[in-house]
């Protein structure tokens, strides 16, 4: 999968923004932060995909259930040389939740 086919333009997601937690220490005891660019899940509206480093030559992403997200923080957007912006967020996921880490790759023979 080539990098341009993997990236999507930033679009508004149907995720409700949560209010800031007043107690960061208790949030970090019960949740784990993950950072990346959120994308709509291709077939499940109850899940979100979080692309960790959209401009990397080896991109990977996480898949989480929206109900497991406790809090969302805005991070700085990443901008390409062409001026296209990718929105980045930090999401706090409830501990013991099930997530999926996916690393796409191209299947090829290797010569030794």
N, C-alpha and C positions, 0 to 999 in steps of 0.2 A: 504494500500500500504506500503510495507516495505521499509526501507531506501535504501538498496542496489539496489532495482528495480527503485528507483526514481533518483539516481545519474547516471551521464554519465561521461565517461572519457573526459577530456578537448580536444576539437578539434577546428580547425580553422574555424571561422565563416566568412561568406561573408559580413562583415560589414566594410565599409571604415573608417579608422582611421581619425579623424578630427584634424585639427591644433589647437594648444592651443589658447584659447580666450585671447585677450590682456586685456580685461576689465572684471574682475571677478565680480565686483559690478553690472554691467548691466546684466551679465549672470544670476546671482542669482535673479534678479528682474523679469526675463522672463522665467526662467527654474527652475526645482526642481531636486536635485540629488537623485538617488537610487543606492544602492550598492548590488552586488551579483555576482553569476556565470552565465554568459550567455549561453543559449542553443538554438539550432535551434528549431523553432516552428515545431511541428509534421506534419502539413498540409498546413500552410500558409507561403510562403517564404518572405512575406512582414512584418512579425512580428517576435519578439524575446521574449524568455522567460528568466526571470532573477530570479534564485533561490537565495533567500536571505541568508539563512544559510544552506548550503548543508549537514552539519553534525549534525544538530539538530534532536532531536527525534520527533519534530513537524514541519517538513519543510513546507514552503509555497513559492509561487512564484508570480511574477508579469508578465503580458503580455503587451507588448507595440508594437506599430507600429514603424518600423525602421525609417520612415520619421519624426517621432516626436523626435528622438534623435539628439541633437545638438552637444554634445561633449562627449567623452569617455576618462576616466582616468584609467590607470593601477593601481591596488592595489596589495598588497602582496598576493601570492598564499597560499592556505590552503593545508596542507599535512596530509595524514592519517598516522597512525602508520605503515602501510604496505609500505609507501613511494609513494603512488599515489597522484599526485598534482591536485588541482582544481583551475583553474584560476579565479580570482576575479577582477571585474571592478566597477567603479562608472560611471553611465550614467546620463547625464543631459537631462531631458525630458521637452519639451515645456509645460508651464502652460496652462490649459484648455484643454489639450489632454485627450482622453479617454484611460484609462488603465484598466486592469482586475487584481484583487488580488484573488488568488485561494489558498484555504487551504484544501488539501486532508485529508481524514479521513476514518477510517474503521467503517462501520455500525455494531453496536452491540447492544444487549439489555443490559440495565443497571438494576441491582437489587437494590432495595431501602430497 
